[in-house]
Amino acid sequence: MKKLAALAIAGLLIVGMSACSAPALKSKDMSVELKASATEDVLVGDPVTLTANRKLLHGRTDKVTLTVQSSPDGKAWTTVKKVTSSSKSKSISVVIDTKAASDLSYRAAVRSVVKGAKAAASSDPVKLTVLDLKAMVRKFYYDRTQAYNTSTEAGIAWDVANNYPGAFDMSSAAWAEGIAPYIEAKATDTVVPNLDTLSPDPTWLLSATKCNAASTTPFPGRTFVVTVDGTTTYNGFSNAAKSDVHLTLLKGKLYDYIGYCGR
């Protein structure tokens, strides 16, 4: 009888303990976010750090994983870094490898470690495109040269499309007057950049011409200076010259400053 009573008491204790155990962790019991130190106009070699932060809500202290993941398409995700913790809040940082051009999305994810548990949450994805500036500059001037090889009009149209937005008043009479002699002379222009001279010039200001006032503050974006070898043909006569020119990277696109208005 004593043995049966002891078993009964033990059974009641087990039932009581089960009744008092915490309910299963749910997705609403956690939050997670991912921040990047830079996301726009990131270049090869730039330092970029991703920081993931997660919190357990409603007083939960369950053991969960916090993961930083990458994906080329936003569908298949690969783990970059992972930690497991039961603290109410946890952060991890990852330094992204920017030694080569890439186009990846990143996210942070938190998940219960309990086998079969479905509790999980993920951050909004962060798109990170790492650009190869030298390759972009090389292509930029190649495309410009090809446009001028097509015709003077095609070359000028290329310049108009690739001038920094708002740098010149290209609807002005002075602009039209400046272009006319180039078209009449069937001008062509070949430009080859010396990529080894490419360097940042963040304080550069555009000088005044008949089509623009002198800039008083640097243009938005990342501005660089590069030495180019140019050959201009005008009325059948060619002139070669070396010069330093400026380019600005703005929202993933390169722009230059080719004005057709005299100073």
C-alpha positions in Angstrom: 0.0 0.0 0.0 2.8 2.4 0.9 4.5 1.7 -2.5 1.3 2.4 -4.4 0.8 5.6 -2.5 4.3 6.7 -3.3 3.8 6.0 -7.0 0.6 7.9 -7.0 2.3 10.9 -5.4 5.1 10.7 -7.9 2.6 10.6 -10.7 0.9 13.7 -9.4 4.2 15.5 -9.1 5.0 14.7 -12.8 1.6 15.9 -13.9 2.0 19.1 -11.9 5.4 19.8 -13.3 4.2 19.2 -16.8 1.3 21.6 -16.2 3.7 24.3 -15.0 6.3 23.9 -17.9 6.5 26.8 -20.3 4.5 26.6 -23.5 6.4 25.9 -26.7 8.3 28.9 -28.2 6.5 30.6 -31.0 7.7 32.9 -33.8 5.9 35.8 -32.2 8.2 35.3 -29.1 11.3 36.5 -31.0 12.5 39.4 -33.2 15.6 39.8 -35.4 17.1 42.5 -37.5 20.2 42.9 -39.7 22.1 46.1 -40.4 25.0 46.9 -42.8 27.7 49.5 -42.3 27.3 50.3 -46.0 24.9 49.2 -48.8 25.2 51.7 -51.7 28.1 52.1 -54.1 30.2 49.6 -52.3 33.5 49.0 -54.1 36.0 46.1 -54.1 38.1 46.6 -51.0 35.6 48.6 -49.0 35.1 47.5 -45.4 31.5 46.3 -44.8 30.2 44.9 -41.5 26.9 43.2 -41.1 25.5 43.2 -37.6 22.6 40.9 -36.5 20.5 41.5 -33.4 17.9 39.2 -32.0 15.6 39.4 -28.9 13.5 36.9 -27.1 10.2 38.5 -26.1 7.6 37.9 -23.5 10.2 36.9 -20.9 11.4 33.9 -22.9 14.8 32.5 -22.3 14.7 29.5 -24.7 17.9 28.3 -26.4 17.8 29.5 -30.0 20.3 30.0 -32.9 21.1 33.3 -34.5 22.4 33.0 -38.0 23.7 35.4 -40.7 22.9 34.0 -44.1 23.7 34.9 -47.7 21.9 34.2 -51.0 22.5 35.0 -54.6 18.8 34.8 -55.5 16.8 35.3 -52.2 15.7 31.7 -52.3 18.6 29.4 -51.3 20.4 30.7 -48.2 23.9 29.7 -47.0 25.1 30.2 -43.4 27.8 32.7 -43.0 28.0 32.8 -39.2 25.9 31.0 -36.4 25.7 31.2 -32.6 23.5 29.5 -30.1 22.3 31.2 -26.9 19.5 31.4 -24.4 20.1 35.1 -23.4 17.2 37.5 -23.9 19.2 39.4 -26.5 22.2 38.5 -28.7 24.3 40.2 -31.4 26.8 39.0 -33.9 28.9 40.8 -36.5 30.3 39.6 -39.7 32.9 41.4 -41.9 32.0 40.8 -45.5 34.7 39.8 -48.0 34.8 42.5 -50.7 37.9 41.3 -52.5 35.9 40.7 -55.6 32.8 41.9 -57.3 29.6 40.2 -56.0 25.9 40.6 -55.9 24.3 38.9 -52.8 21.5 39.3 -50.3 22.0 38.8 -46.6 19.6 38.2 -43.8 19.6 37.3 -40.1 17.5 34.3 -38.9 16.6 33.1 -35.4 15.3 29.6 -34.8 14.4 27.3 -31.8 16.8 24.5 -31.2 14.1 22.1 -30.1 13.9 19.2 -32.5 10.9 19.6 -34.8 10.0 23.1 -33.5 8.7 25.5 -36.1 9.4 28.7 -34.2 11.6 30.9 -36.4 11.9 34.5 -37.6 14.1 36.3 -40.2 15.0 39.9 -40.9 14.3 41.9 -44.0 17.0 41.0 -46.6 19.9 43.4 -47.1 21.1 43.6 -50.8 24.8 44.2 -51.1 26.4 44.7 -54.5 30.2 45.0 -54.5 31.4 46.8 -57.6 34.7 46.6 -59.4 35.5 50.3 -60.1 38.4 49.7 -62.5 36.3 47.3 -64.6 33.5 49.9 -64.7 35.8 52.7 -65.7 37.4 50.6 -68.5 34.0 49.8 -69.9 32.7 53.3 -69.5 35.4 54.8 -71.8 35.3 51.8 -74.2 31.5 52.4 -74.7 32.1 56.1 -75.2 34.8 55.4 -77.8 32.5 52.9 -79.6 29.7 55.5 -79.7 32.0 58.0 -81.4 33.2 55.4 -83.8 29.6 55.1 -84.9 29.1 58.8 -85.6 29.7 62.2 -84.0 26.0 62.4 -83.3 26.1 59.0 -81.5 29.1 60.1 -79.5 27.5 63.3 -78.4 24.2 61.5 -77.5 26.3 59.1 -75.4 27.9 62.1 -73.6 24.5 63.6 -73.0 23.2 60.4 -71.5 26.2 59.9 -69.3 26.8 63.4 -68.0 26.2 63.8 -64.3 22.5 64.6 -63.8 22.0 68.4 -63.5 25.7 69.3 -63.9 25.1 71.1 -67.2 22.0 72.9 -68.7 21.9 70.7 -71.8 18.7 72.4 -73.0 20.3 75.8 -73.2 21.1 77.7 -76.4 24.8 77.7 -75.4 24.8 73.9 -75.3 23.3 73.7 -78.8 25.8 76.3 -80.1 28.7 74.3 -78.5 27.7 71.0 -80.1 27.1 72.4 -83.7 30.8 72.8 -84.6 31.6 69.2 -83.5 28.9 67.8 -85.7 30.0 70.0 -88.6 33.6 68.9 -88.2 32.6 65.2 -87.9 34.6 65.0 -84.7 35.5 61.7 -83.1 37.0 61.0 -79.7 39.0 58.1 -78.4 39.7 57.9 -74.7 41.8 55.3 -72.9 42.0 55.5 -69.1 45.2 54.7 -67.1 43.5 52.7 -64.4 46.6 52.7 -62.2 46.0 56.5 -61.7 42.4 56.1 -60.5 42.0 57.7 -57.1 39.3 59.3 -54.9 38.7 63.0 -55.2 35.8 63.7 -52.8 36.3 67.5 -52.5 36.4 68.2 -56.3 34.2 71.0 -57.6 33.1 71.6 -61.2 34.2 74.9 -62.7 31.8 77.3 -64.3 31.0 77.3 -68.1 28.3 79.0 -70.2 26.1 76.0 -69.3 26.6 75.8 -65.6 27.6 77.8 -62.5 30.6 76.7 -60.6 29.6 74.0 -58.0 30.0 75.1 -54.4 29.7 71.7 -52.8 30.9 68.3 -54.1 28.3 66.4 -56.0 26.5 63.5 -54.3 28.1 60.1 -54.9 31.7 59.0 -54.9 34.0 61.1 -57.1 37.3 59.9 -58.6 40.0 61.4 -60.8 41.8 59.4 -63.5 44.4 60.2 -66.1 43.3 59.5 -69.7 45.0 59.4 -73.1 42.6 61.0 -75.6 42.7 61.4 -79.3 40.3 63.9 -80.9 39.8 64.1 -84.7 38.4 67.4 -85.9 37.9 68.1 -89.6 40.2 65.2 -90.4 43.0 66.4 -88.1 43.9 64.4 -85.0 45.2 65.7 -81.7 46.4 63.5 -78.9 46.5 64.7 -75.3 46.8 63.4 -71.8 44.5 64.9 -69.1 42.9 64.3 -65.7 39.2 63.8 -65.8 36.6 63.2 -63.1 34.0 60.5 -62.7 31.3 60.1 -60.1 29.7 56.9 -59.0 26.1 57.4 -58.0 23.6 54.6 -57.2 25.6 52.1 -59.1 26.2 54.1 -62.3 29.2 56.1 -63.4 28.9 59.7 -64.8 31.4 62.1 -66.2 31.4 65.8 -67.0 31.7 66.4 -70.7 30.6 70.0 -71.4 30.3 71.5 -74.8 30.0 75.1 -73.6 33.0 77.4 -73.5 34.1 79.1 -70.3 
